[in-house]
Amino acid sequence: MARHRSSADLLREADIPPLWLALFALASWAIGRLVPLPLPFGRALGGGLIGAAVVLMGLAAAQMAVHRTTVIPRRRPAALVTGGVFALSRNPIYLADAILLAGLDLWWGASLALVLVPVFMAFITRRYIRAEEAWIGAAFGADYAAYCARTRRWL
């Protein structure tokens, strides 16, 4: 017999970082429409950041796939990934999200919206990263502690 999912279950499943990235991007786009303030070379720089973010996301996801661990938040990891882009940041996909948001701000001429990038980063840290770090720490103990000592959370 199929289990009926409650509204709370559905909301919890919908509460994923890409949704929040989209909402922050929408706010950035709106700021750019209301108060356009393009920077010189903003589109070129924004395009470069967008491209870099996509590459970073792809590399991180590929590394996680190779190690057969999840990219889905709030799921327990099967492996501790510390090499490649994970040697630069403990959260390269979240870092890529922040870079993407900055790139979109510049692309859209919404330079005033760049203030949302650190707000997004703080929000993601509180909403996802801290809990994920606790799970990973519980699962991988001393190995994770050593990784944290040598690799910063963001960059």
C-alpha positions in Angstrom: 0.0 0.0 0.0 1.4 3.4 -1.0 2.2 5.8 1.8 0.3 9.1 1.7 2.7 12.1 1.8 1.7 15.0 3.8 2.0 18.7 2.8 4.9 19.0 5.2 6.7 16.1 3.4 6.1 17.7 0.1 7.4 21.1 1.3 10.5 19.5 2.8 11.3 17.8 -0.5 10.8 21.1 -2.3 13.1 22.9 0.1 16.3 22.4 -1.9 19.2 24.8 -2.6 18.3 25.3 -6.4 14.9 26.6 -5.3 16.6 29.2 -3.1 19.1 30.1 -5.7 16.3 30.7 -8.2 14.5 32.9 -5.6 17.6 34.9 -5.0 18.2 35.2 -8.7 14.7 36.4 -9.2 15.2 39.1 -6.5 18.5 40.1 -8.3 16.7 40.3 -11.6 14.0 42.4 -10.1 16.6 44.8 -8.6 18.2 45.0 -11.9 15.0 45.9 -13.6 14.0 48.5 -11.0 17.4 50.0 -10.6 19.6 49.1 -13.5 23.3 49.8 -12.8 25.4 47.9 -15.3 29.2 47.9 -14.7 31.7 48.3 -17.5 32.5 44.8 -18.9 29.7 43.5 -16.6 28.2 41.2 -19.2 31.6 39.7 -20.1 32.6 39.2 -16.5 29.2 37.9 -15.6 29.3 35.4 -18.5 32.7 34.3 -17.3 31.4 33.7 -13.8 28.4 31.9 -15.1 30.6 29.6 -17.1 33.0 29.0 -14.2 30.1 28.2 -11.9 28.7 25.6 -14.4 32.1 24.0 -14.7 32.6 23.9 -11.0 29.2 22.4 -10.4 29.9 19.7 -13.1 33.3 18.8 -11.7 31.9 18.5 -8.1 28.9 16.4 -9.2 31.2 14.2 -11.3 33.5 13.6 -8.3 30.6 12.8 -6.1 29.3 10.3 -8.7 32.7 8.7 -9.0 32.7 8.2 -5.2 29.1 7.0 -5.3 27.8 9.6 -2.8 24.8 11.8 -3.0 24.6 15.4 -4.2 21.2 15.8 -2.7 21.1 17.9 0.5 19.8 16.3 3.7 20.9 12.8 2.6 23.6 11.0 4.4 26.8 10.8 2.3 28.3 7.4 1.4 31.8 8.7 1.0 34.0 11.6 2.1 35.2 13.4 -1.0 38.3 15.5 -0.3 40.2 15.7 -3.6 39.9 17.7 -6.8 37.6 20.7 -6.4 36.8 19.5 -2.8 40.4 20.3 -1.9 39.6 24.0 -2.7 36.2 24.2 -0.9 34.2 21.8 1.3 31.1 23.0 -0.5 32.1 23.5 -4.2 28.5 23.2 -5.4 27.2 25.8 -3.0 30.2 28.0 -4.0 29.3 27.5 -7.6 25.7 28.6 -6.7 27.1 31.8 -5.2 29.4 32.4 -8.2 26.4 31.8 -10.5 24.3 34.4 -8.6 27.1 37.0 -8.9 27.5 36.2 -12.6 23.8 36.7 -13.2 23.8 40.0 -11.3 26.6 41.3 -13.5 25.0 39.8 -16.7 21.7 41.5 -15.9 23.3 44.8 -15.0 22.0 44.4 -11.5 25.2 45.4 -9.7 23.2 46.6 -6.7 22.0 43.1 -6.3 25.6 41.8 -5.6 24.8 42.5 -1.9 22.5 39.4 -2.1 25.5 37.1 -2.8 26.8 37.1 0.8 23.2 37.0 2.1 22.7 33.9 0.0 25.9 32.4 1.3 24.9 33.1 4.9 21.4 31.7 4.3 22.7 28.5 2.7 25.2 28.0 5.5 22.5 28.2 8.1 19.8 26.3 6.2 21.9 23.4 4.8 25.7 23.5 5.4 25.7 23.3 9.2 23.5 20.3 9.3 25.4 18.6 6.5 28.7 19.2 8.3 27.2 17.6 11.5 26.1 14.5 9.5 29.5 14.2 7.7 31.4 14.7 11.0 29.3 12.0 12.7 29.9 9.7 9.7 33.6 10.3 9.1 34.9 11.5 12.5 38.6 12.2 12.5 39.0 12.1 8.7 36.4 14.8 8.4 38.0 16.9 11.2 41.3 16.7 9.4 39.7 17.7 6.1 38.0 20.7 7.8 41.4 21.8 9.3 42.9 22.0 5.8 40.0 23.1 3.7 37.8 26.1 4.2 34.0 25.9 4.1 33.6 28.3 1.1 37.0 29.1 -0.4 
